[in-house]
Amino acid sequence: MKKLIQFPFYVVLFSVTLLNPLQATENHEKQVVIQIKEMTCQLCAYLVNKELRDVEGVISTKASIKEHQVKVIAKSDVDNEKLKAAIYKLNYTPEIVSAEN
């Protein structure tokens, strides 16, 4: 009987400790959408993703050749100019469409 009472307690405790860090990290991230008109093929998208993922603090990227955009999830302290500089290395012209914290 004692084990039956302890089990729900541990489930609740485990859930709270797992969810709390997730909420903390969400507040320290931002999403940036960058327009890149020169990104027209899969290789372009691959190279853009690769360059942006090499920027310190970038968590994930998703490039769309259909929309000519890349969505970047990064730590909130990552400077947007660093993201643009990574794209300039590829001789592409980046334009920040939106940036949300």
ROTI-294547 format. One record per atom (N, C-alpha, C): residue number from 1; atom name; x, y, z. Coordinates in nm, 2 decimals. Each point is the difference from the previous one (the first is absolute). Layout:
// ROTI-294547
NUM,CA,X,Y,Z
...
//
This chain:
// ROTI-294547
1,N,0.08,-0.12,0.00
1,CA,-0.08,0.12,0.00
1,C,0.09,0.13,0.00
2,N,0.10,-0.01,0.08
2,CA,0.09,0.11,0.00
2,C,0.07,0.04,-0.13
3,N,0.03,-0.11,-0.08
3,CA,0.05,0.02,-0.13
3,C,-0.10,0.06,-0.10
4,N,-0.13,-0.03,0.02
4,CA,-0.10,0.06,-0.09
4,C,-0.01,0.15,0.03
5,N,0.02,0.04,0.12
5,CA,-0.01,0.14,0.03
5,C,0.12,0.08,-0.04
6,N,0.12,-0.07,0.00
6,CA,0.12,0.07,-0.04
6,C,0.01,0.02,-0.15
7,N,-0.06,-0.10,-0.07
7,CA,0.02,0.01,-0.15
7,C,-0.06,0.13,-0.06
8,N,-0.12,0.04,0.03
8,CA,-0.06,0.12,-0.05
8,C,0.09,0.13,0.04
9,N,0.05,-0.01,0.12
9,CA,0.08,0.11,0.05
9,C,0.13,0.01,-0.09
10,N,0.06,-0.11,-0.03
10,CA,0.12,0.01,-0.09
10,C,-0.03,0.03,-0.14
11,N,-0.11,-0.04,-0.05
11,CA,-0.05,0.04,-0.13
11,C,-0.01,0.15,-0.01
12,N,-0.07,0.06,0.10
12,CA,-0.02,0.15,0.00
12,C,0.13,0.07,0.01
13,N,0.09,-0.05,0.09
13,CA,0.13,0.06,0.02
13,C,0.08,0.00,-0.12
14,N,0.00,-0.12,-0.07
14,CA,0.08,-0.01,-0.12
14,C,-0.06,0.09,-0.11
15,N,-0.13,0.01,-0.01
15,CA,-0.06,0.09,-0.10
15,C,0.04,0.15,0.02
16,N,-0.01,0.04,0.12
16,CA,0.03,0.14,0.03
16,C,0.15,0.03,-0.03
17,N,0.09,-0.09,0.04
17,CA,0.14,0.03,-0.03
17,C,0.03,-0.01,-0.15
18,N,-0.07,-0.07,-0.07
18,CA,0.02,-0.01,-0.15
18,C,-0.05,0.12,-0.07
19,N,-0.12,0.05,0.04
19,CA,-0.06,0.11,-0.07
19,C,0.06,0.13,0.04
20,N,0.04,0.02,0.11
20,CA,0.06,0.13,0.05
20,C,0.12,0.04,-0.09
21,N,0.10,-0.08,-0.02
21,CA,0.11,0.04,-0.08
21,C,-0.04,0.03,-0.15
22,N,-0.10,-0.06,-0.05
22,CA,-0.05,0.03,-0.13
22,C,-0.06,0.14,-0.01
23,N,-0.07,0.04,0.10
23,CA,-0.06,0.13,0.00
23,C,0.12,0.10,0.01
24,N,0.10,-0.02,0.07
24,CA,0.11,0.09,0.02
24,C,0.07,0.02,-0.14
25,N,0.02,-0.11,-0.07
25,CA,0.08,0.01,-0.12
25,C,-0.08,0.07,-0.11
26,N,-0.14,-0.01,0.00
26,CA,-0.08,0.06,-0.10
26,C,0.01,0.15,0.01
27,N,0.02,0.05,0.12
27,CA,0.01,0.15,0.02
27,C,0.13,0.05,-0.04
28,N,0.10,-0.08,-0.02
28,CA,0.13,0.04,-0.04
28,C,0.03,-0.02,-0.15
29,N,-0.10,-0.03,-0.08
29,CA,0.02,-0.02,-0.14
29,C,-0.08,0.10,-0.08
30,N,0.05,0.01,-0.13
30,CA,-0.08,0.09,-0.09
30,C,-0.01,-0.07,-0.13
31,N,-0.09,0.05,-0.08
31,CA,-0.02,-0.05,-0.14
31,C,0.02,0.12,-0.09
32,N,0.09,-0.03,-0.10
32,CA,0.03,0.11,-0.10
32,C,-0.03,-0.06,-0.14
33,N,-0.07,0.07,-0.08
33,CA,-0.03,-0.04,-0.13
33,C,0.08,0.09,-0.10
34,N,0.07,-0.06,-0.08
34,CA,0.09,0.07,-0.09
34,C,-0.04,-0.03,-0.15
35,N,-0.02,0.11,-0.08
35,CA,-0.03,-0.02,-0.14
35,C,0.14,0.00,-0.08
36,N,0.01,-0.10,-0.09
36,CA,0.12,-0.01,-0.08
36,C,-0.04,-0.03,-0.14
37,N,-0.01,0.10,-0.08
37,CA,-0.05,-0.01,-0.14
37,C,0.08,-0.10,-0.08
38,N,0.13,0.00,0.02
38,CA,0.09,-0.09,-0.08
38,C,-0.01,-0.14,0.03
39,N,-0.07,-0.04,0.11
39,CA,-0.01,-0.14,0.04
39,C,-0.11,-0.07,-0.09
40,N,0.05,-0.07,-0.11
40,CA,-0.09,-0.05,-0.10
40,C,0.00,-0.15,-0.01
41,N,0.10,-0.07,0.06
41,CA,0.01,-0.14,-0.02
41,C,0.03,-0.07,0.13
42,N,0.00,-0.13,0.00
42,CA,0.02,-0.08,0.13
42,C,0.14,0.02,0.05
43,N,0.10,0.01,-0.09
43,CA,0.14,0.03,0.04
43,C,0.01,0.13,0.07
44,N,-0.07,0.10,-0.05
44,CA,0.00,0.13,0.06
44,C,-0.06,-0.01,0.15
45,N,-0.11,-0.07,0.01
45,CA,-0.06,-0.01,0.13
45,C,0.09,-0.08,0.10
46,N,0.06,-0.10,-0.05
46,CA,0.10,-0.08,0.08
46,C,0.11,0.09,0.05
47,N,0.06,0.08,-0.09
47,CA,0.11,0.09,0.04
47,C,-0.04,0.10,0.10
48,N,-0.12,0.06,-0.02
48,CA,-0.05,0.10,0.09
48,C,-0.02,-0.06,0.14
49,N,-0.07,-0.12,0.00
49,CA,-0.02,-0.07,0.13
49,C,0.14,-0.02,0.07
50,N,0.09,-0.05,-0.08
50,CA,0.14,-0.04,0.05
50,C,0.07,0.12,0.06
51,N,0.00,0.11,-0.07
51,CA,0.07,0.12,0.04
51,C,-0.07,0.06,0.13
52,N,-0.13,0.00,0.00
52,CA,-0.07,0.06,0.12
52,C,0.02,-0.09,0.12
53,N,0.00,-0.13,-0.02
53,CA,0.02,-0.09,0.12
53,C,0.14,0.00,0.06
54,N,0.09,0.06,-0.08
54,CA,0.14,0.02,0.05
54,C,0.01,0.12,0.09
55,N,-0.10,0.09,0.00
55,CA,0.00,0.12,0.08
55,C,-0.03,-0.05,0.15
56,N,0.08,0.05,0.09
56,CA,-0.01,-0.04,0.14
56,C,-0.13,0.05,0.05
57,N,-0.08,-0.09,0.06
57,CA,-0.13,0.04,0.06
57,C,-0.12,-0.03,-0.09
58,N,0.03,-0.05,-0.12
58,CA,-0.12,-0.04,-0.09
58,C,-0.04,-0.14,0.04
59,N,-0.12,-0.02,0.03
59,CA,-0.06,-0.13,0.04
59,C,-0.04,-0.08,-0.12
60,N,-0.08,0.06,-0.09
60,CA,-0.04,-0.07,-0.12
60,C,-0.04,0.10,-0.11
61,N,0.00,-0.06,-0.12
61,CA,-0.03,0.08,-0.12
61,C,-0.09,-0.08,-0.09
62,N,-0.08,0.07,-0.08
62,CA,-0.08,-0.07,-0.10
62,C,-0.02,0.09,-0.12
63,N,0.07,-0.04,-0.11
63,CA,0.00,0.08,-0.12
63,C,-0.11,-0.05,-0.09
64,N,-0.07,0.09,-0.07
64,CA,-0.10,-0.03,-0.10
64,C,0.03,0.07,-0.13
65,N,0.03,-0.08,-0.10
65,CA,0.03,0.06,-0.13
65,C,-0.13,0.05,-0.07
66,N,-0.11,-0.06,0.04
66,CA,-0.13,0.05,-0.06
66,C,-0.03,0.15,0.05
67,N,0.03,0.02,0.13
67,CA,-0.03,0.14,0.05
67,C,0.12,0.09,0.00
68,N,0.12,-0.06,-0.04
68,CA,0.13,0.07,0.00
68,C,0.03,0.06,0.14
69,N,-0.04,-0.08,0.11
69,CA,0.02,0.05,0.13
69,C,0.07,-0.11,0.09
70,N,0.06,0.04,0.10
70,CA,0.05,-0.10,0.10
70,C,-0.05,0.05,0.14
71,N,-0.05,-0.10,0.08
71,CA,-0.04,0.03,0.13
71,C,0.11,-0.05,0.10
72,N,0.04,0.09,0.09
72,CA,0.11,-0.03,0.09
72,C,-0.06,0.00,0.14
73,N,0.03,-0.10,0.08
73,CA,-0.02,0.00,0.14
73,C,0.13,0.02,0.07
74,N,0.02,0.10,0.08
74,CA,0.13,0.03,0.06
74,C,-0.02,0.05,0.14
75,N,0.11,-0.01,0.08
75,CA,-0.01,0.06,0.13
75,C,-0.02,0.15,-0.02
76,N,-0.07,0.06,0.10
76,CA,-0.04,0.14,-0.02
76,C,0.11,0.10,0.00
77,N,0.12,-0.04,0.04
77,CA,0.12,0.09,0.00
77,C,0.07,0.00,-0.13
78,N,-0.04,-0.09,-0.10
78,CA,0.07,0.00,-0.13
78,C,-0.04,0.12,-0.08
79,N,0.10,0.07,-0.04
79,CA,-0.02,0.12,-0.08
79,C,-0.04,-0.03,-0.14
80,N,-0.11,0.07,-0.05
80,CA,-0.05,-0.03,-0.13
80,C,0.11,0.04,-0.11
81,N,0.09,0.09,0.03
81,CA,0.10,0.03,-0.10
81,C,0.10,-0.12,-0.02
82,N,0.02,-0.08,0.11
82,CA,0.08,-0.12,-0.02
82,C,-0.07,-0.10,-0.09
83,N,-0.13,-0.01,0.00
83,CA,-0.08,-0.09,-0.09
83,C,0.02,0.06,-0.14
84,N,-0.02,0.13,-0.02
84,CA,0.02,0.05,-0.13
84,C,0.14,-0.02,-0.06
85,N,0.10,0.02,0.09
85,CA,0.14,-0.02,-0.04
85,C,0.02,-0.14,-0.05
86,N,-0.06,-0.10,0.06
86,CA,0.02,-0.14,-0.04
86,C,-0.06,-0.01,-0.14
87,N,-0.11,0.06,-0.03
87,CA,-0.06,-0.01,-0.14
87,C,0.08,0.08,-0.10
88,N,0.06,0.12,0.04
88,CA,0.08,0.08,-0.09
88,C,0.12,-0.08,-0.05
89,N,0.05,-0.10,0.09
89,CA,0.12,-0.08,-0.04
89,C,-0.03,-0.08,-0.12
90,N,-0.13,-0.03,-0.03
90,CA,-0.04,-0.08,-0.11
90,C,-0.03,0.09,-0.12
91,N,0.03,0.13,0.01
91,CA,-0.04,0.10,-0.10
91,C,-0.15,0.01,-0.03
92,N,-0.08,-0.02,0.10
92,CA,-0.14,0.02,0.00
92,C,-0.03,0.12,0.07
93,N,-0.12,0.06,-0.03
93,CA,-0.04,0.13,0.06
93,C,-0.12,-0.04,0.10
94,N,0.03,0.01,0.13
94,CA,-0.10,-0.03,0.10
94,C,-0.08,0.12,0.04
95,N,-0.13,-0.02,0.03
95,CA,-0.08,0.11,0.05
95,C,-0.09,-0.06,0.11
96,N,0.01,0.06,0.12
96,CA,-0.07,-0.04,0.11
96,C,-0.15,0.03,-0.02
97,N,-0.09,-0.10,0.00
97,CA,-0.14,0.02,-0.02
97,C,-0.07,0.02,0.13
98,N,0.04,-0.09,0.10
98,CA,-0.06,0.02,0.13
98,C,0.10,-0.06,0.11
99,N,-0.01,0.05,0.12
99,CA,0.08,-0.04,0.11
99,C,-0.08,0.00,0.12
100,N,-0.03,-0.11,0.06
100,CA,-0.09,-0.01,0.12
100,C,0.08,-0.06,0.11
101,N,-0.01,0.05,0.12
101,CA,0.05,-0.06,0.12
101,C,-0.10,-0.09,0.07
//
